[in-house]
């Protein structure tokens, strides 16, 4: 019996300008633990900018999203534009600012920011086909943009205002609602399952959480994803 193929959509390497690395590694581990094959992909495009992760300052450098994402994928990665959604049994999108900078422009323009056509197509095609999708951390904003204007009114979470977060959960949730999706509040100990649309979302590092809590959040979310498969 062939292994299930789970796409993992990356956005660079590093939380402030690319993919959240710990979330990515935990997701890859969760997929492998369930005897499925991870298919890593990313846009072949220039990063919006490069951030020094020691001090948070912008650096005078240019980097490519696909090449940087290959660091996480150990070189086994493909251009998202060349990925056929029909070849995937599920899709996972880790968080990090890269999804809001390199997949969309949410970090700069909120819900009015554009989304890359190749990223939109992949997510939209998966959703239309009923292929289960898991969005971690900030990734639900990219999912909301991809499905904006569609007939699918999805339920998504980026966390809760009831517990501490380094980010403005209320504002981000309002932005999600503005796209036509429905934002719900969930803690780091919870995941949101939209069974009708086969979408799972989990807060991860959108909340003040330990690395262990994020690992457990992703494990629980992956369990739900595989149930939908």
Phi, psi and omega in degrees: 000128182287153180287148172293143179254123182244114177291142176234109184269113183258166185221026184122198183221102180129134190303323189276341180224003183208216181278143173292114190293316181297319177298320180296313182295318178297322179294316178298319178295317181297321178295314181294322179300333181263018175059037175245165181256125176277132177244100184279144180208161179196159176290140175271085186205164177288139174298151177302313174198175180242129182250134172286113185284356173279319185235357177080005183272150178287141181253152180275069181220161172236136178223157181259134184298317181295317181294318179293321179295331179298337175299317180288321184277002182056036175087346182269086186207155180227163178290128181301329180294339181258010182267130178267116181302330181294343180275354185255144175265344177194166179225134176240134178237104175292167181268211190103155181297341181300326180292333179264001178239323185252334174272318177227184174245027182302323183298336184250329186235006181063211184293348177277348181293147182284161175242144178299137180300323181291322177292316179300315182299315181300310182295316181296318179295318178297314181296318181294328181275355183078019176283123183300142181232136175242123177245127182252144170061245182274350184301330178302335177292322177293321177296319179298318179294320182296325185260005178300130179086355179274174178281350182272113178262092190271155176257131185221155174226145170239011180132203182217151175275354183280345179228168187291138178217146175282357186235166180274085183299322181297316181293318180294319178296320177297321177298319177300316178299326180294338179278349183106352174278174180240115179275137176233154182269127177220144179275175177296343180267005184231161169229158178251127179245116173262090187295324182298319182260002179056049180234133177240137175226150183217138187293320181049233186280009169291338176256161172290101188222153175277165179298325178294317179297321178294318178301314180294321179299317180289322176300313181295320180294321179292324174304313181294322178299313183291332173297321180289338178284000000 
